[in-house]
Amino acid sequence: MMYYFSIPYVCGMGLNFTLDGFRMVYCSIAAFMWLMTACFSKEYFSHYTNKARYHIFSIITFIATEGVFLSADFYTTFVFFEIMSLASYVWVAYDEKKASMRAAATYMAVAVIGGLVMLMGVFLLYNVCGTLRFDELKDAYSAIAMAGDKDSISKMWAAGLCMLFGFGAKAGAFPLHIWLPKAHPVAPAPASALLSGILTKAGMFGILILSCYIFAGNGTWASLILVTGVITMALGAVLALFSIDLKRTLACSSVSQIGFILVGVGTAGLLEEENALAIRGALMHMANHSLIKLTLFMAAGAVFMNVHKLDLNDIRGFGRGKKLLNYIFLMGALGIGGMPLFNGYISKTLMHEGIVEYRELIHEGEVAALFSATNITVIEWIFLISGGLTVAYMTKLYICIFVEKNKDAAIQAKYDALNGKYMTGLSAFALTLSATVLPILGMLPGQTLSKMAELSKVFLNSSEMEAIRWFSFTNLKGALISISIGALIYVIIVRNWMIKDEEYLNRWSKLIDLENLIYRPLLLTALPFVFGIACRVLDSLVDGIVVFLRKTIYKDSKIPQELEEGNYFTHIIGAFLNWLQDVGNVTVNKKNIKFENYEHKTAAAFEDISESAGIVKRSLSFGLIIFCIGLLLTMAYILSAK
């Protein structure tokens, strides 16, 4: 059953909301995550200034995020999406350090550009379909496709790609993932948990709407999502493996897990009516990843609260003897690694079986083969290897923090002295409850995750799913392959190449950084230069046309002296100057008498100034100057807000 609620006349179109099974699930997950981070925030921010700023913007972000998930049309989604993005900027820039401000600038740039492109897609979609309501768009696209209107179909695809760009930017999909590895290390840990666990899922929500409503069953669209997912999944896992910063590793891991979800969504689109395994696996992994990253980022926050560092060489050995923190981190690590009896295993198994099912259907000739069986086999192995990389980098983090000792014996002794004193009871409650949820979901999938998927099947356009033997050898096989690959990667690459003289080395070249290599040079240097020249040319062209018209068709005529001219102000000044001239003629200028009409001269000067000002105001450059001044004032206000 679905419930609708509208607030009319807001910005003309009104805001429309709906509540169904999927929205109930994700709104509940969001509320749980905000509650747990709020409990943890009390201790985490105890030594910070400007605590109120964090909490105020956290509340705004929560309301906006719930607004995104409850939205019934793309207009409502866009409004709350932008509020969510702008409010969460404060999280990234919270401590106002140089690294934080740079990361916040990257985050804001991606959010603003993504939002503008998404808005173009919304305009196009409304122009073609005449509606933005999710439940009406599927029929609208089907009608356009059946009519064979190529122009409208092209516009629908342009709208879809624009909106995919905007939602993909927030989700952290390649190549718009660059903000995640930069924003998470500098943001407060509670904010990182929400950025990774929920805000990225707001982006995935939009992608699900596009994939399950507008382009449902479209093989080309599904292929695009699948390929994007494969690249995102593998790239994020590699970045996480090479990272030696605790929160950056978890951030890159989020990129990879978003890739897993996209692979599930893309596979479901290719399977069409046989999509139950893949799409339900994608939904389960969305929920699992949210809860896992809640646990892991809060655990990372517990480390940072005590050490105030995140480099693995600095925090090495911190967790030794801390049984509760060990349990909390281990639950998250086993969950995200896809270990049997933990929640990540359930969702990854379903998505993997979806890939296998699609390959078998290709062999049987029952689906349109946009990929060959060999291609799907390659994708399956990238999926399994990415799972192995997940096991490897989580093993790296766990062994570094909880098994190995710090190189400096004095620092290790200091860490050991903190046992039992590293977090308050309220923080321990929040972390322990969040961690304990993970194995419960993994050991009781039929009573938990399957119920979530069943509630969401209408939203996902999911087919019915047969009963699954979760821990049969067939289903365990994929997980065991990934675990074995992960063990080999850890032993061969991490232990023998990334560690030297008991120190973790950063083997990832700083030159291989999309932001510094492409985006910043392109957006801050190349594009401003190109558009600067274009604006100068356009400005000169417009001014030239205006001058040409005024000298030809609209040629100016001189104002006759006998006509009434000027205004009251110029009349007073001119009369005063004429009086001074008359006084001078009968006193100091008797031999050189002057008869100038200063009233006319001041009126003519006033007309010239008014005309020049009008030309400036009508010019393109004046509009750009005013826009830039407004933008600078806005940014100054944001950066100076306390």
Helices and strands as residue ranges (DSSP letters): E 3-7, G 10-12, E 15-19, H 21-44, H 51-70, H 74-92, H 98-129, H 134-147, H 150-171, H 179-186, H 189-194, I 195-199, H 200-209, I 210-214, H 219-242, H 246-271, G 272-274, H 276-307, H 312-315, H 323-336, H 343-364, H 373-398, I 399-403, H 409-417, H 425-443, H 449-455, H 457-460, H 473-489, I 490-498, E 499-500, E 503-504, H 514-514, I 515-519, H 520-520, I 521-526, H 527-551, H 568-585, H 598-618, H 620-640
